[in-house]
Amino acid sequence: MLKYDNGIQDKRFVSGKEMFSHTRNKETVSSLLYRYRKRNAIARIRKNVYLPTNPGDGYVDENKFEIGCNAVPNAYISYHSAMEYYGWQNQVFNRIYLSASRRFRPFEFDFVEYMYAPDKFREGIICPHPDKKVYVTDLERTIIDCADRLDLAGGYEEYVYNLDFVGEADEEKLLHYLSLYGKQALYQRAGFILSLFKEKMKLSDQFFKICKEGAGKSTRYLTNKGESDTYVPEWKICIPRYLMELR
């Protein structure tokens, strides 16, 4: 019977060699990994990333946000997953979006899928609880990122429902992130969507004036042309009729 090494409890998100670096056992690392995994003493998070399980219940102690940020180098929670982290979600997805400096292959652990999302820039990333080592886009960047990629926000309907959970937002930060993107379509889309929450987020007329100036003169579609059948002249944008009923 393999004697359990209590020393591995202090080794979090390490490779197999790092987990067993101090063992005097002559067995190979791959054999040790196999035997420890078989007795559920350690869990494989993704390729060459391991965690010891809690001896009391056989589960890892970290939550899905900690797992995502620590299993992928330089990763942070983004898009719909950031909204979920803040408790804004209308729906809970069994998927975590991770933005990272390098693209990684999707992986699954404990019925949660971890997916790569675009790493647009390295601003607006915070660590709300330093002891947890979870990195996530701040409130304002999350809002703008999701407006840019509605597909990664769970779709327009999910996005609008989730924004209803948001209170006051810092419009200077919103404008800063819009400027980093520098996309006319995003100024237009974000301006229109956030106009639905003007009072709740305490956004000024000046904020929307800047959005309109940045949007240019083109008429655009919020979704595909066939579905976006209602024109909103103030924002020169076409949207699906039913979406206005969400507010």
N, C-alpha and C positions, 0 to 999 in steps of 0.2 A: 504494500500500500504506500502510495506517495505521501510523504509527510508535507502537510500544508505549510507554506512559508508565509508567516504573518507580515513579513516585510513588504510584500507586494501591495498591501493595502494603501501604502503611501504613494504608489506610482499611478498617476492618473494620465490617461491619454498618451501612452508611450508605445514604442515599438516592442516587438517580442524580445529583441536583444537587450533593450533598456530594462524591460520588466524583470529579466532573469540575469542581469549583468553581474550580480554578486553571488550567485549560487555556486556552490562547490560540487554540485552534482555533475557527473560526467556525461549525463544524457544531453543530447542536442537540444537546442532551443526549440526546434520544431516539435520534438517529442514532448517537451515540457508544456508547450502551448496546447498541444492536443490533449494531454492528460488533465491539465488544469481546466480547459474548456469543457471536457467531458464530465468533470465533476462539478461544473458550474461555479468554479472559483473565479474565473475571469470571463469577460465577454469581448467578442470581436466587434468593434464598432464599424470599421471599414478596413480596407487593406492596410495591414501593418499598423493599426491603431487599436489598442486594447485598454480595457478598464477592469479593475478588480470588482467583483460583486460584493454586496453587503453580506457577511457571513450569516447574519440573522434571518434574512429573507430571500437571499439569492438574486436580488435585483441590484442594478447600479443605482447609486444615490443621485446622480445628476439628472436634471430634467432635459427635455428635448432641446431647449434653447442653449443650455450649457454644452450639451453634446455637440450641437452643430458648430458653435463658435470654437470649441476646443479641438474638435476632430479635424478641422480644415485650417491650415495656416492662414493667418491674417483675415479671417472670415468675420462677417457681421450679419446680423439678422436684418432682412430688408423686405420691402413691398408688403404683401398681405401678411406675411409672418410678423413683420414689425407691428402692424395694426393689431394682430392677435396678441402680441407680447404686451401691448398697452391696454389690452382688454376692450378693444373697439369692435371686435368681430361680430358679425351677424351669424356666420357659420364658422365652425372649427374644422380646419382642413387637416388631414393626415399627411401634410407636406410642409416642409420648412424651406423657405427660400433663403439661400446664403449667397451673399456677394463676397467675392474674394479676388485678390490680385492675380491669381491664376485660375483658369478654368479647371474644374475637377469632374470626375465621373460621378453621376448620381449614385447614392448608396441608400440602403434601407436598414434601419435598426428598430426593433421593438414596434413594428408596424407603422413606423413613420418614415416617409421618403424625404431625403435631403437632396435638394436640387440647386444647381448653380443659377444665379441671377446676375445680370450685368453690374459690374463695378464701375459706375460712371465717373466718380471722383471720390477723393478721400476727405471730404468735409462733411460735417454734420453727423459724425459717428460718436456715440457716447457710450459710457459704461455706467449705467444707473446704480449698480451695486458692485463695487470693486471686488468684494469678496467672492462674487459669483463668476467673474470673468466672462460676462455676457456683453457683447458689443452689438449695438442696434442703432439704426438711423433715428435721429431725433424727430420730434413730432412734426416739425415743419418740412423737413426733408422727406419724411415718409409720405406726407400729403402730396408733395410735388412729384416724387418718384412714381407713386401710384397713378397720378393723373397722366403721367407720360406713358406708362405701360398698364393700361386698364386690364389687360389679360393677366398680368402678374398681381393685380389687385383683386382678382376674383371676378372681374367683369364690372360693368358700370353699375348695375343694380346693387351688387355687394358693396362696392366702393361708396355709393351714396348712403346706403344704410349705415355703414361703418362711420362715416363722417358725422353722423348724427350723435355719436358718442363723444365727439371732440368738443372741448370747450373753447376758450379763448386761444387764438394763435398769434404768433409774432409775425406781423406782416412784413417787417423788414427782412426777416429770415426767409420768408416765402419768396419775396422778390429776389433775394440774393441767389437762392437755388434756381429760380427761373432764369436768372441771368447766366448762371453756370451752364445750363442747358442751351440757352440761346436759340430756342426754337419758336418760331412764330405760332405754329400749330399748338404748342404747349401753353403759351400765354393765352391763346384763345380758349382752349379746352379748360384749363385750370380756372381762368377768369369766370367762364360760364358756370362751371360746377360750384365754385366757391361762392358765387353770387347767391346761390340757394341757401347759404349758411352765413350770410353777411352779418346779421345781428348776433347770431350765436357765437361766432368766432370774433366778433367785434372788429371787423375789417372796415377800413375807411373808404370813402369815395375816391380818394387819391390812389388807393391800391388798385381799384378797378380801372381807373383812368390809365394807369401805367400798363396794366394788362392789355387794355384795348389798343394802346399805342404800340405795344410789342407784338400784337397779333397780326398786324398788316391789314390788307384790304381784301384778302381772299375769303370766299365762302368755303367752308369745310364741313365734313360730315363726322359726327361723333362716332357712329358705327358705319356699317356698309351702306351704300347708296340706296339699296332696295328697302332697307329697314328704316333709315333715317328720313321720315316723310314729313316732319314738322320743322318749319323754319323759325328760328329765333332771331329777329332782325337786329336786336341790340348787340348780339355777339356774332352775327353773320355765320351762324352755325346751324346745321340741320341735325335733328335728333329724332329718335323714335317717339311717337306720340305718347305711348304708355309710360315712358320714363318720367314725364312731368308729373304723373300721378303719384310718384314715390315720395314727393314732398307735399 
